[in-house]
């Protein structure tokens, strides 16, 4: 007997078990279990899920101690060799558990409760005889029945031969989407008997039953039956009551695409676009893992370069992944790609239901699609022959995962490009300083698009000093210039986009007598007032409470709302421009499925004059009738306690300005600010990226921040403030004692939000250029934390590339 041992990573996120364990594969499963399959294995007192990461013929575990695999969950592996390698790399790169990395690559449906259904692909006669009795009239069978009958080998062969497919049907919360159908009785003789008993005067009934007798057992939609036979629904109902057919419910797949698309042709490229495209296709043809930074001003036609580069990969028989930073961008982006490549496009983002995500993932896994468009997690799409990876708006912070594994989609994209020997395109009008610095050094290849694709001029940008407005006695949130420009657009029937980097009605509620700000009881953060529900909400832990009528501290009734939120702006718009039709787009109006698309479609059809929104409207929108953009508060992101605040402000203002005048009509932008002299605001006016880059790099060099230095953030939290402070100090001391003198350790200090969900947070920051000992020392610190500190209720997290500090 040949010994087969499976090395299994078990689904238990704990330090002592973060390694493969050996399990014996029973002889009858030798040909069944493959690397990348999920299995159930005994672990302690229970059976747990595990991933087979290797198969071998020997083990160091004594034969009397080694336990056998108890259940095979997949006869087709769900993880590829590439994914298993990527998980090992992610474990090192982000200091996470290997099981976390593996789980990140799979749709949540494979972690939810589901049942496996086997579907016939052709005729029942094609399937091996032992399998045939298990299928019902609809060509479906329960996987468990084959398992019980010991027929998994035969089933696996049938899957390989393409006679059957296996599908995981997710047991979702909420109603399963079903439609009503008519199933004709299978017994032709019974149908003939029913027909003979119908009165000669009921000709329509007779005619319908005769039609059914020619189609025994078949299933139709009720409308199909009525239109085919020319009978009414009432006649069909009577015939069904006589037993000729029955109504059945059938589950249907949810389609993530809510509307039909019109096929579009490839556009003629400008000389700049042509140069960029030939560099990218050259790398594809040479099978070189090259990273291109495609820097193009807003409206320069970066998307057209992406589309034609993908067309090249399709001609080569390869696949492409396109990442976009926001769910709100996905509908518009997906539409553009579907209009070129039709059914070859799948979409993956968090706005889909569990079942939709799984269906899209299966399409990719089975090779039914060649292009995936999606948010951050789509980087793990299980393609086996990648030809191109694109990150649109590569500077966006949403590409960084904030929970374990704390990966950056850009790093994963570059790793996959090296694995598949294919290029990566990082596209942006305002690249991150790190990416542009790498392009300047020659690590990335820089491609630039300096002109708009249709040769339109950039919009005219006006910087409005709100301090002057106050001197003139204007206390409105709209400057006189912006209000006049909105009136002008309303008269011309042109559209306006108003951008505010906030949500809710007012930022906070404050007592004018004692100065108390109403704060969240669980977090050190002020509560935000939401007019729609008349509630105060915490945007970190979800706490909600009604607005107090008197101050909770001094009982004064002089309690007022301060700051400006989107709801308050909307109210002001209705007062100033009662004739204007306003659409609001923020987290509150887009929390329902498909809401992003509904709002943008309505705006695209001209059903509103003004689109008011938060960050989600700053990027990617492309509507011909937008001629005015107003930025209501440019300073919001400028004065955050974050070394990237100037960079983020410049990027945001450049992006939002780029929404205006993208087609024939000229565009105009008004940026309202209290600090008009700041270089981030001044340079965004003309989209002057390189001067901003030089200025910001000087500031970063002075302060020893990236891209001159790398950062790592260590955060310690506990419900007791003294415990949190003590263990943060211990972590800092440990790092100072074990890392070299070239490393700068700042802290411990309180985190920018010092208490979150009732836990006090302290952190220390490591700045380094080259530190070979960093990962080994951090691993030792984690070992110390997991073996001792965790018992005291301490939580420790390490982020090797923090997006916020």
C-alpha positions in Angstrom: 0.0 0.0 0.0 1.3 3.5 -1.0 1.4 5.9 1.9 -0.1 9.3 1.0 0.1 12.1 3.6 -1.7 15.5 3.2 -0.1 18.6 4.6 -3.1 20.7 5.9 -3.3 24.3 7.0 -6.2 24.2 9.5 -8.8 26.9 9.8 -7.7 28.0 13.3 -6.1 31.5 13.5 -3.7 30.9 16.4 0.1 31.2 16.6 1.0 27.7 17.7 -1.0 26.1 14.8 0.2 28.5 12.0 1.9 25.7 10.1 0.9 22.6 8.1 -0.1 19.5 9.9 0.2 15.9 8.5 -2.9 13.8 8.0 -3.2 10.3 6.5 -5.2 10.1 3.3 -7.3 6.9 3.3 -6.6 4.6 0.4 -10.0 5.1 -1.3 -9.3 8.9 -1.5 -5.7 8.7 -3.0 -6.9 9.7 -6.5 -9.5 12.1 -5.1 -7.6 14.6 -2.9 -5.6 17.2 -4.7 -3.4 20.1 -3.6 -5.7 23.1 -3.1 -8.7 21.1 -2.0 -10.6 21.7 1.2 -11.0 18.9 3.6 -12.3 18.2 7.1 -9.7 16.9 9.6 -9.8 16.0 13.3 -8.2 18.8 15.4 -8.4 18.5 19.1 -11.9 17.4 20.1 -13.6 18.5 16.9 -13.4 18.3 13.1 -12.2 21.6 11.4 -11.9 22.9 7.9 -8.4 22.7 6.3 -6.6 23.4 3.0 -4.4 20.8 1.5 -1.1 22.6 0.7 1.0 19.6 -0.2 0.8 15.8 -0.7 3.8 13.5 0.1 4.7 9.9 0.7 6.4 10.1 4.1 5.9 11.8 7.4 7.8 12.3 10.6 4.7 11.7 12.7 4.6 8.1 14.2 2.0 6.0 12.4 0.1 5.3 15.6 -0.3 9.1 16.2 -1.2 10.3 12.7 -4.9 10.9 12.1 -6.8 10.4 8.9 -8.6 13.0 6.8 -12.3 12.6 7.7 -14.0 14.3 4.8 -13.2 15.6 1.3 -15.0 18.9 0.6 -13.8 19.5 -3.0 -13.2 17.0 -5.8 -12.0 20.1 -7.8 -9.4 22.2 -6.0 -10.5 25.7 -5.1 -7.0 27.0 -4.7 -4.3 26.9 -7.4 -0.6 26.3 -7.0 -0.1 30.1 -7.5 -2.5 31.0 -4.7 -0.8 28.6 -2.3 2.6 30.3 -3.1 1.0 33.7 -2.8 -0.4 32.8 0.7 3.2 32.0 1.9 4.4 35.3 0.4 1.6 37.3 2.0 2.3 35.6 5.4 5.8 36.9 5.3 5.0 40.3 3.7 2.2 41.3 6.0 3.0 39.2 9.1 -0.3 37.4 9.1 -1.6 33.8 9.7 -1.3 31.7 6.6 -5.0 30.7 7.0 -6.0 34.4 6.8 -4.1 34.8 3.6 -5.8 31.6 2.1 -9.3 32.8 3.2 -8.8 36.2 1.6 -8.5 34.5 -1.8 -11.8 32.8 -1.6 -15.3 34.2 -1.9 -17.2 34.3 1.4 -19.7 31.8 0.0 -17.1 29.1 0.5 -17.0 30.0 4.2 -20.8 30.3 4.6 -23.2 27.5 4.9 -23.9 26.0 1.5 -24.9 22.7 -0.1 -23.3 21.1 -3.2 -25.5 20.5 -6.1 -24.4 18.3 -9.1 -25.8 19.4 -12.5 -26.1 17.4 -15.7 -24.3 19.1 -18.6 -25.9 17.0 -21.3 -28.0 13.8 -21.5 -28.4 11.4 -18.5 -27.2 8.6 -20.8 -23.7 10.2 -21.0 -23.2 9.8 -17.2 -21.7 6.5 -15.9 -24.6 4.1 -15.0 -24.0 4.1 -11.2 -24.5 7.9 -11.0 -27.7 8.0 -13.1 -30.4 7.1 -10.4 -29.4 10.1 -8.3 -30.5 12.8 -10.7 -34.0 14.3 -10.6 -36.1 15.4 -13.6 -34.3 18.8 -13.7 -30.9 17.1 -14.0 -29.8 17.9 -10.5 -28.5 15.7 -7.7 -27.3 16.3 -4.1 -23.5 15.8 -3.7 -24.0 14.2 -0.3 -25.9 11.2 -1.9 -22.8 10.4 -4.1 -20.6 10.7 -1.0 -22.8 8.3 1.0 -22.9 5.8 -1.9 -19.0 5.9 -2.2 -19.2 7.2 -5.8 -16.9 10.2 -5.5 -14.3 8.7 -7.9 -16.9 8.1 -10.6 -18.2 11.6 -10.0 -14.8 13.1 -10.3 -14.3 11.3 -13.6 -17.6 12.7 -14.9 -16.6 16.2 -13.9 -13.3 15.8 -15.8 -15.1 14.5 -18.8 -17.5 17.5 -18.7 -20.6 15.4 -18.2 -21.5 17.1 -14.9 -20.6 20.3 -13.0 -20.6 20.8 -9.2 -22.1 24.0 -7.8 -22.2 25.4 -4.3 -25.7 26.7 -3.6 -25.3 29.3 -0.8 -27.8 29.2 2.0 -28.3 32.9 2.2 -30.1 34.9 4.8 -33.2 36.4 3.3 -35.3 35.0 0.5 -33.9 32.9 -2.3 -34.7 34.5 -5.6 -37.3 32.2 -7.3 -39.6 32.4 -10.3 -42.9 30.6 -10.9 -42.9 28.1 -13.8 -45.3 25.5 -15.3 -44.2 21.9 -15.4 -46.3 19.7 -17.7 -47.3 16.2 -16.4 -44.9 13.5 -17.5 -47.6 10.9 -18.2 -48.8 11.4 -21.8 -51.6 8.9 -21.3 -53.0 10.9 -18.4 -52.8 14.0 -20.5 -54.8 12.3 -23.3 -57.4 11.1 -20.7 -57.8 14.7 -19.4 -58.2 16.0 -22.9 -60.9 13.4 -23.7 -62.9 14.4 -20.5 -62.9 18.1 -21.4 -66.3 19.4 -22.8 -66.3 20.1 -26.6 -67.4 23.6 -25.8 -64.1 24.3 -24.0 -62.0 24.4 -27.2 -59.2 26.5 -25.7 -58.7 24.0 -22.8 -58.7 21.1 -25.3 -56.2 22.9 -27.5 -53.9 23.6 -24.5 -53.9 20.0 -23.2 -53.2 18.7 -26.8 -50.2 21.1 -26.9 -49.0 19.8 -23.5 -49.4 16.1 -24.6 -46.7 16.8 -27.2 -44.3 18.1 -24.5 -44.7 15.8 -21.4 -42.4 16.7 -18.4 -41.2 20.0 -20.0 -41.0 23.3 -18.0 -42.1 26.7 -19.3 -42.8 30.2 -18.0 -46.6 30.8 -17.7 -46.3 33.7 -20.2 -44.6 31.4 -22.7 -47.4 28.8 -22.4 -50.0 31.5 -23.0 -48.3 33.1 -26.0 -47.4 29.8 -27.6 -51.0 28.5 -27.4 -53.0 31.7 -27.6 -54.9 31.0 -24.3 -55.4 33.2 -21.3 -54.0 32.8 -17.8 -57.5 31.8 -16.6 -57.5 28.8 -19.1 -54.1 27.7 -18.0 -55.2 27.8 -14.3 -58.2 25.6 -15.0 -56.1 23.0 -16.9 -53.5 23.0 -14.1 -56.3 22.3 -11.6 -57.4 19.3 -13.7 -53.8 17.8 -13.2 -52.4 18.4 -16.7 -49.5 20.4 -15.2 -48.3 22.0 -12.0 -46.8 25.3 -10.8 -43.3 24.9 -9.6 -40.8 27.4 -8.1 -37.3 27.5 -9.6 -34.3 29.3 -8.1 -32.6 31.7 -10.5 -29.2 33.3 -10.3 -29.0 36.9 -9.5 -27.4 38.9 -12.3 -25.0 41.5 -11.0 -25.4 43.5 -14.2 -28.6 45.5 -13.9 -28.9 46.8 -17.4 -28.2 45.9 -21.0 -25.2 47.5 -22.8 -24.7 48.7 -26.3 -21.6 47.4 -28.1 -19.0 50.1 -28.7 -16.1 50.3 -31.1 -12.4 51.0 -30.3 -11.6 54.7 -30.6 -8.7 56.2 -32.6 -5.8 56.7 -30.3 -3.8 60.0 -30.0 -0.1 59.8 -30.6 0.6 59.8 -26.8 -1.9 57.0 -26.3 -0.4 55.0 -29.2 3.1 55.4 -27.7 1.9 54.2 -24.3 0.0 51.2 -25.8 2.9 50.0 -27.9 5.2 50.0 -24.8 2.6 47.9 -22.9 1.9 45.4 -25.7 5.7 45.2 -26.3 6.1 44.0 -22.7 3.2 41.5 -23.2 4.7 40.0 -26.4 8.2 39.7 -24.7 6.5 38.1 -21.7 8.2 40.6 -19.3 7.0 41.4 -15.8 7.3 45.2 -16.2 5.4 47.8 -14.1 4.2 50.8 -16.1 3.1 54.0 -14.4 0.6 55.6 -16.7 0.3 59.2 -15.6 -2.3 61.1 -17.6 -4.2 64.3 -16.8 -7.9 63.9 -16.2 -9.7 63.2 -19.5 -6.6 62.1 -21.3 -8.0 58.7 -22.3 -6.3 56.3 -19.9 -9.4 54.0 -20.0 -9.1 53.7 -23.8 -5.4 52.6 -23.4 -6.6 50.0 -20.8 -9.3 48.7 -23.2 -7.0 48.3 -26.2 -4.3 46.7 -24.0 -6.9 44.1 -22.8 -8.0 43.5 -26.4 -4.3 42.5 -27.1 -4.4 40.1 -24.2 -7.6 38.5 -25.5 -6.0 38.0 -28.9 -3.2 36.2 -27.2 -5.7 34.0 -25.4 -4.8 35.5 -22.0 -6.8 37.1 -19.1 -6.9 40.5 -17.5 -7.7 42.0 -14.1 -8.8 45.6 -13.7 -9.0 47.1 -10.3 -11.0 50.3 -9.4 -10.8 52.0 -6.0 -14.5 52.6 -5.2 -17.6 50.5 -5.6 -19.3 53.6 -7.0 -16.8 53.5 -9.9 -17.5 49.9 -10.7 -20.8 50.3 -12.5 -19.5 52.9 -14.9 -16.2 51.1 -15.4 -17.9 47.7 -15.8 -20.3 49.2 -18.4 -17.4 50.4 -20.5 -15.6 47.1 -20.4 -18.8 45.1 -21.1 -19.7 47.4 -24.0 -16.4 46.2 -25.6 -16.0 42.7 -24.4 -19.6 41.6 -23.7 -20.0 38.3 -21.8 -16.3 37.9 -21.2 -16.5 40.4 -18.3 -17.1 39.4 -14.6 -17.5 41.9 -11.8 -16.3 41.5 -8.2 -16.9 43.9 -5.4 -18.4 44.1 -1.9 -21.7 45.5 -3.1 -22.7 42.1 -4.5 -24.6 39.5 -2.5 -22.8 36.4 -1.2 -24.4 34.3 -4.1 -23.5 36.8 -6.8 -19.9 37.0 -5.6 -19.7 33.2 -5.7 -21.3 33.0 -9.2 -18.8 35.6 -10.6 -15.9 33.8 -8.9 -17.0 30.4 -10.5 -17.2 32.0 -13.9 -13.5 33.0 -13.5 -12.5 29.7 -12.1 -14.2 27.8 -14.9 -12.7 30.0 -17.6 -16.1 31.4 -18.8 -14.8 35.0 -18.5 -11.5 36.6 -19.5 -11.7 40.0 -17.8 -12.5 40.8 -14.1 -13.4 44.4 -13.1 -13.6 44.9 -9.4 -12.4 46.5 -6.1 -9.3 45.5 -4.1 -10.1 41.8 -3.5 -10.5 41.1 -7.2 -6.7 41.0 -7.3 -7.1 37.4 -6.1 -9.3 36.4 -9.1 -8.4 32.7 -9.8 -7.1 33.2 -13.4 -4.5 30.7 -14.5 -3.1 32.6 -17.6 -2.9 36.3 -16.7 -1.7 38.6 -19.5 -2.3 42.0 -17.8 -3.2 43.6 -14.5 -4.4 47.2 -14.2 -4.9 49.4 -11.1 -6.9 52.5 -12.0 -6.4 55.5 -9.7 -3.4 53.7 -8.2 -2.9 56.4 -5.6 -6.1 55.6 -3.7 -5.8 54.5 -0.1 -8.7 52.0 -0.6 -6.2 49.6 -2.2 -4.8 48.9 1.2 -6.6 46.3 3.3 -6.9 47.5 6.9 -7.6 44.0 8.5 -5.4 40.9 8.4 -3.9 40.2 5.9 -2.9 43.9 5.6 -1.9 43.7 1.9 -1.7 46.5 -0.7 -3.3 45.4 -4.0 -0.4 47.1 -5.9 2.1 44.7 -4.2 -0.1 41.7 -4.9 -0.5 42.8 -8.5 3.3 43.1 -9.0 3.9 39.7 -7.3 1.3 38.1 -9.7 2.8 39.8 -12.7 6.2 38.3 -11.9 4.6 34.9 -11.5 2.8 35.1 -14.9 5.5 37.2 -16.6 3.1 39.9 -17.6 2.9 43.7 -17.3 1.1 45.8 -14.7 -0.3 49.2 -15.4 -0.7 51.7 -12.5 -2.9 54.5 -13.9 -3.5 57.9 -12.3 -3.6 61.6 -13.0 -2.0 62.1 -9.6 0.2 59.1 -8.8 1.3 58.4 -5.2 4.6 59.9 -4.4 6.1 56.5 -3.8 5.1 55.3 -7.3 6.3 58.4 -9.0 9.6 58.2 -7.1 10.0 54.6 -8.3 9.3 55.7 -11.9 11.9 58.5 -11.6 14.4 55.9 -10.4 13.6 53.5 -13.3 12.0 50.8 -11.0 8.7 51.5 -12.9 8.4 52.6 -16.5 6.8 56.1 -16.8 4.3 56.7 -19.6 2.7 60.1 -19.7 -0.5 61.5 -21.4 -0.3 65.3 -21.2 -3.2 66.3 -23.4 -6.9 65.5 -23.1 -8.0 62.8 -25.6 -10.4 65.1 -27.5 -8.0 68.0 -27.2 -10.4 69.9 -24.9 -8.9 72.5 -22.6 -8.6 71.7 -18.9 -11.4 73.4 -16.9 -10.8 76.9 -15.7 -10.2 76.7 -11.9 -11.0 79.6 -9.5 -9.7 79.6 -6.0 -12.2 81.4 -3.7 -10.8 82.8 -0.5 -13.6 82.2 2.0 -12.0 84.7 4.5 -12.8 87.5 2.1 -16.4 86.2 1.8 -16.8 86.5 5.6 -15.4 90.0 5.4 -18.1 90.9 2.9 -20.7 89.5 5.3 -21.5 86.3 3.4 -22.0 83.6 6.0 -23.5 81.1 3.5 -21.6 77.9 2.6 -21.7 79.1 -1.0 -19.4 81.9 -2.1 -21.0 84.6 -4.2 -19.1 83.5 -7.3 -20.1 79.8 -6.9 -23.8 80.7 -6.3 -23.8 82.9 -9.5 -22.1 80.1 -11.5 -24.8 77.6 -10.3 -27.6 80.0 -11.4 -25.9 80.4 -14.8 -25.8 76.6 -15.3 -29.4 76.2 -14.2 -30.4 78.8 -16.8 -28.4 77.0 -19.5 -29.7 73.5 -18.5 -26.2 72.3 -17.8 -25.2 70.1 -14.9 -23.2 70.9 -11.7 -21.3 68.6 -9.4 -20.8 69.8 -5.8 -18.2 68.1 -3.7 -18.0 68.0 0.1 -15.6 65.7 1.9 -18.2 64.9 4.7 -21.4 63.1 5.2 -24.3 63.7 7.6 -26.0 67.0 8.4 -23.5 68.6 10.8 -20.2 67.4 12.0 -20.9 67.7 15.7 -23.3 68.9 18.3 -21.9 71.5 20.8 -23.3 73.3 23.9 -22.7 77.1 23.5 -22.8 77.6 27.3 -20.2 75.1 28.6 -18.5 74.0 25.3 -19.4 70.3 25.7 -19.3 68.3 22.4 -21.6 65.2 22.4 -19.2 62.3 22.0 -19.6 58.5 21.4 -19.6 56.6 24.7 -17.4 53.9 23.2 -14.9 56.0 21.1 -13.1 59.3 21.6 -14.8 60.9 18.7 -17.7 63.3 18.3 -21.0 62.0 17.1 -22.3 63.1 13.7 -25.8 64.5 13.4 -28.0 62.9 10.7 -31.1 65.0 9.9 -32.9 62.2 8.0 -33.2 60.0 11.1 -32.9 62.9 13.7 -30.1 60.9 15.3 -26.4 61.2 16.3 -24.2 58.4 14.9 -20.7 57.2 15.5 -19.1 56.3 12.1 -16.6 54.0 13.8 -18.5 51.7 16.1 -22.1 52.3 14.8 -23.5 53.7 18.1 -26.7 55.7 17.7 -28.6 58.0 20.0 -31.3 60.7 19.7 -30.3 64.3 19.7 -30.4 65.7 23.3 -32.7 68.6 23.9 -30.5 69.9 26.7 -26.8 69.7 27.3 -25.9 66.4 29.1 -23.3 68.3 31.2 -24.9 71.7 32.2 -28.5 71.1 31.2 -28.5 74.3 29.1 -30.8 74.3 26.1 -28.3 76.3 24.0 -27.2 73.2 22.1 -26.4 73.7 18.5 -25.1 71.9 15.4 -21.7 72.9 14.0 -19.8 72.0 10.8 -21.3 71.3 7.4 -22.5 67.9 6.1 -24.1 66.9 2.8 -27.6 66.9 4.2 -27.2 70.5 5.4 -25.8 71.5 2.0 -28.8 69.9 0.3 -31.1 71.9 2.5 -29.3 75.2 1.7 -29.4 74.4 -2.0 -33.2 74.0 -1.9 -33.4 77.4 -0.2 -31.1 79.2 -2.6 -32.2 77.4 -5.8 -35.7 76.1 -5.3 -36.1 75.2 -8.9 -32.9 73.0 -8.9 -33.3 69.2 -8.9 -30.7 67.8 -6.5 -29.3 64.3 -6.1 -27.3 63.5 -3.0 -24.6 60.7 -3.1 -23.0 59.8 0.2 -22.8 56.7 2.4 -26.3 57.3 3.7 -28.0 57.5 0.3 -26.0 54.6 -1.2 -26.3 52.0 1.6 -28.9 50.0 -0.5 -27.7 47.5 -3.1 -27.4 49.1 -6.6 -27.9 52.6 -5.2 -24.7 54.0 -6.7 -25.7 52.9 -10.1 -29.3 54.2 -9.8 -28.2 57.7 -8.7 -25.5 58.0 -11.4 -27.9 56.7 -14.1 -30.5 59.2 -13.1 -27.9 62.0 -13.3 -26.6 60.7 -16.6 -30.2 60.8 -18.0 -30.5 64.5 -17.0 -33.0 63.9 -14.2 -31.1 66.2 -11.9 -29.3 69.5 -12.3 -26.9 69.2 -9.3 -25.1 66.1 -8.0 -24.0 66.7 -4.4 -21.7 64.1 -2.9 -18.7 63.0 -0.9 -15.4 61.4 -2.1 -17.3 58.8 -4.1 -18.1 61.4 -6.8 -14.6 62.8 -7.1 -13.3 60.2 -9.5 -14.2 58.4 -12.7 -17.5 60.2 -13.5 -17.7 61.1 -17.2 -20.9 62.9 -18.2 -20.9 65.3 -21.2 -23.3 67.9 -19.6 -21.2 68.6 -16.4 -19.7 72.0 -16.9 -19.4 73.2 -13.3 -17.7 71.7 -10.3 -17.8 73.3 -6.9 -15.5 72.2 -4.0 -17.2 73.5 -0.8 -14.4 72.9 1.7 -11.0 72.2 0.3 -9.4 72.4 3.8 -11.2 69.4 5.3 -8.5 66.9 4.2 -5.7 69.4 4.3 -5.6 69.8 8.1 -5.8 66.2 9.1 -3.0 64.9 11.4 -1.5 62.8 8.6 1.8 63.3 6.7 -0.1 62.5 3.5 -2.7 65.3 4.0 -1.2 67.7 1.4 -0.8 64.9 -1.1 -4.4 63.6 -0.6 -5.8 67.2 -0.9 -3.9 67.8 -4.2 -5.1 64.4 -5.6 -8.7 65.0 -4.5 -8.9 68.5 -6.0 -7.3 67.5 -9.2 -9.6 64.5 -9.5 -12.8 66.4 -8.8 -11.8 69.3 -11.1 -11.4 66.7 -13.9 -15.1 65.9 -13.8 -15.9 69.2 -15.6 -15.7 69.9 -19.4 -14.7 66.4 -20.5 -16.6 66.7 -23.8 -17.6 69.6 -26.1 -18.7 72.1 -23.5 -16.0 74.0 -21.5 -15.7 73.4 -17.8 -15.3 75.7 -14.8 -14.3 74.8 -11.2 -14.7 76.8 -8.0 -12.5 75.7 -5.0 -13.6 77.3 -1.7 -10.9 77.4 0.9 -9.6 79.3 4.0 -6.0 78.6 3.0 -5.7 79.6 -0.7 -2.0 80.1 -0.4 -1.2 76.4 0.4 0.9 74.8 -2.4 -1.5 71.7 -2.6 -4.4 74.0 -3.5 -2.4 76.4 -5.7 -0.8 73.7 -7.8 -4.0 71.7 -8.2 -5.5 74.7 -10.1 -3.4 73.9 -13.2 -3.0 70.2 -12.5 0.8 70.8 -12.1 1.8 67.4 -10.7 5.6 67.6 -11.1 6.0 70.9 -9.3 3.8 69.5 -6.5 5.9 66.3 -6.4 9.1 68.3 -6.0 7.7 70.5 -3.3 6.1 67.6 -1.3 9.3 65.4 -1.7 11.3 68.3 -0.1 8.9 68.3 2.9 9.0 64.5 3.2 12.8 64.5 3.1 13.0 67.0 5.9 10.7 65.0 8.1 12.1 61.5 7.2 8.8 60.2 5.8 8.1 57.9 2.8 9.2 57.5 0.1 12.6 58.3 1.8 11.9 56.0 4.7 9.7 52.9 5.2 7.2 52.9 8.1 5.8 50.1 10.3 3.0 50.8 12.9 2.7 48.8 16.1 -0.7 49.3 17.9 -1.6 48.0 21.3 -5.1 48.2 22.7 -6.9 47.2 26.0 -10.1 48.1 27.8 -8.0 49.5 30.7 -6.0 52.7 29.7 -3.1 51.9 32.0 -2.7 48.4 30.6 -2.7 49.7 27.1 0.0 52.3 27.9 2.1 49.8 29.9 2.2 47.2 27.1 2.8 49.8 24.4 5.8 50.9 26.4 7.0 47.3 26.7 6.7 46.8 22.9 8.7 50.0 22.3 11.4 49.0 24.7 11.6 45.5 23.1 12.0 47.1 19.6 14.7 49.6 20.8 16.6 46.8 22.5 16.6 44.5 19.4 16.7 46.7 16.3 19.8 48.5 15.0 20.6 52.2 15.7 19.7 53.1 12.1 16.1 52.6 13.0 14.0 55.5 14.5 11.3 54.5 17.0 8.7 57.1 17.8 6.4 56.5 20.8 4.5 55.1 22.5 1.8 57.7 22.0 -1.9 57.6 22.0 -3.4 56.8 18.6 -5.2 59.6 16.6 -8.5 58.1 17.8 -7.4 57.2 21.3 -10.4 55.0 22.2 -12.3 52.9 19.7 -15.2 50.5 20.6 -14.3 50.9 24.3 -10.6 49.9 23.9 -7.8 52.4 24.6 -5.2 52.5 21.8 -1.5 53.3 22.0 1.0 53.0 19.2 4.6 53.3 18.2 6.0 54.1 14.8 9.1 52.5 13.3 11.0 54.5 10.6 13.7 52.7 8.7 15.6 52.6 5.4 17.2 49.2 5.5 16.7 46.9 8.5 17.4 43.2 7.9 16.4 42.4 11.4 13.0 44.0 11.3 10.8 41.0 10.3 12.6 38.5 12.6 12.3 41.0 15.5 8.6 41.7 14.8 8.0 37.9 14.6 9.6 37.5 18.0 7.4 40.4 19.4 4.3 38.6 18.0 5.5 35.4 19.6 5.9 37.2 23.0 2.4 38.8 22.6 0.7 35.5 21.6 2.3 33.4 24.3 1.9 35.9 27.3 0.3 39.3 26.6 -2.8 38.0 24.9 -3.9 36.3 28.2 -4.1 39.7 29.8 -6.6 40.9 27.2 -4.0 42.9 25.1 -4.5 43.2 21.4 -1.4 43.9 19.3 -1.5 44.7 15.5 1.4 45.3 13.2 1.0 47.2 9.9 4.1 47.2 7.7 2.8 49.9 5.3 0.2 51.9 7.2 -2.1 54.1 5.2 -3.0 56.2 8.3 -0.8 56.9 11.3 
